[in-house]
Structures are given as structure tokens and as C-alpha cells.
């Protein structure tokens, strides 16, 4: 009598404890697909930046006096005038998170927020690297893998 073999039998596959671990890893890969990871990452990082952007404005997108003061007295970005930096940050923290949630131009939006994270890390809060590293991890995943099928990018066939 011939023993029943799994359909994906591979004689060179690991056996024993390593084989069990590989089977579990394969099941987890199927259980948590890229599309779920990308959607979760898009929403998570978008919330961080969007909520930060909301603290910089009144109403729709009117930059507050407090934001100008923050950029002048605390952030002190080199080479960029306070007025330009404050407006650029407010717009970026609204636009790119919105695009990420929609999954539209995901790689470009994630790359823009990654650049913003780098500027924050280097010039504003250099001691906050653990936080910025976690942001960078989410953003790099989206830059490298894209939005997944639960996105306008996929619907419009934008890579």
C-alpha cells in the first residue's frame, strides 16, 4: 500500500522540528497576506502624520500662529524659511496620508513621508530615532511592495 503524501511533498524539505516550523511559517504567510499588511501599514502611518498635520492648522488648512512659532523656535530647519516649511509640512501631512489611505500613488506618498521622517530625525528630534525607525519600517514596506489589491493603485493598475 502506498502512503498518502501531501500534494506539496518535497523530498528535500526540512523534517522534524525545522519542518514543523516551516509548515507553520507557510500557514502564517497565507493567513497574513501582503494585502492585509499593506492596508494596515497604510492606515497606521497615515493616522500618525494626518493627526500631526491637524495640530498645525485651524479649519481646513489655515496654518496657525502656533505652528509658525513652533517652526521658528523649536524645529529650526536650516535653509528653509519658516513660512514655507510650516505650509509645506501642513500640506504634506494632509495630502500624503489621504493618498495612502486611498492607496493612490502609494509608493510616491510613502517616499515623501519617508523623506519627511528623515528631515524630522536629522534636524528636529534626533533623539527620537526609535519612533522614526518604526515609521521608516512601515514606509519602506509600502515603497518596496506597494499598496496591494485593496487600493486605487491596484484598481487603476498603477505600480
N, C-alpha and C positions, 0 to 999 in steps of 0.2 A: 504494500500500500504506500502511495506517495504522500509525504506530509504536505499539508496546505501551507503555502508560502504567501507572505504579503505581496500585494501587487507591485510594490516598490522595492522588492528584495534586491539587495546589492551585496554580493559576497564579500566585497572589500569594506563594507560599512563597519563601524566600530561595534563591538559586542560588550556585554557586561554593563558595568556602571556607566561607562562612556556612551555606550549605545542607548541606554535609557535616557541619559542627559540629552543626547542628540534628538531622540524622539520627542522629548518634552520641549526642546527648543523649536523644533519644527511645528509642533502644535501651537506654541505661543506665537510664532510668526504668522500662522494662519488666523489666530484669534485676534491679533492686534495688527491689522494691515496698515500699509503706508497711508491710505486714505484717512483712516481714523487718526493716526499720528499727525498728519499734516493739518487736518481740521482743528484738532486740539491745540497744536502749536500756533496756528494762525490766530485763533481766538484768544489764547493766553497772552501772547506777546502784544496783540492789538490792544487788549484791555489795559496793559501797563502803560503803553505810550498814549493811548487816547485819553485815559484818565489824567495823565500828567498834562496833556495839552489843554484839557478843560480847566485846569487850575490857572492857566496863563491868560484866559480870556473872560470877557463878560459877554453875555448874549451869544450871538452867532460866532463871530470871530474878531471881536474888538479887543485888542491887546490891552491889558490893564497897566496902570501906572506901576503897580507892584512888580509886574513882570519886567518892565524896563529897569526898575531898581535892582531886581534880582540879577539880571544880566550885567548890569553896571558894577554892582558891589560884591556879588558873590561869585558868579560864573567867570567874569573877566576873560572872555575869549580873546585870544590875540588875533590881530589882522582884520577882524570883522566888527564894524560899528554896531553898537548896542541896538539901535533901532532895527537894523537889518537882521541881526541874529535873533532878536525877540520875535519878529514877524515870521522869519523862516522856520524857527522851532515850532511856533504855534501852528502854522500851516502844515508842516511836516507831521506833527503829532496828531493831526486830524485826518489828513489825506491818506497817508500810507497805512495806518491801521484800518481805515474804512476799506481800502483796496484789498488788504489782506483778508479781512472777514469775508468779503465777496469772492475772494480767490481770483482777483483780476490783476494782471501784471504782478503776480506774486513774487517771482524772483527779483524783479526790479524793486518792488516795495520793500522786500526783506533786505536787499542790499543797501537801500537808502537808510533804513533803520539801523542796520549794522554799522554804517558809516557814522550815524549819529551817536551810536553807542560808543564807538571808538573815540569820538571827539569828547564825549562826556567823561570817559575813562581817563584820557590823556590830560585834558585841560581843566576839568571841573571837579570831579570826585575820584582822584587816583586811588584812594584807599578803599573804594567800593568795588574792587575787582571781583569778589565772589558773586555779587549781584550781576555785574556786567558780563561776567563769564557765562552765567546761566542764560542771560538774554542772547548772547552771541551763539550759544549752543542751539537754541530754538531757531534763530535767524539763519544760521549756517545750514541747518537741516532743510529749511524752506528754499534757500538759494540753491542748494545742491540737488534737491529732489523735486521741487515744485509743489504745487497746491494739491495735487491728487484729483480724483474724479468728482469730488464734491465741491466743485468750483466753477466759476465762469471761464477760467483759463481752459479747463477741460472741454466745456461746452463750446467755446469759440475756437478750440484747437490751437491755443497759444501755449507754447512750451515755456 
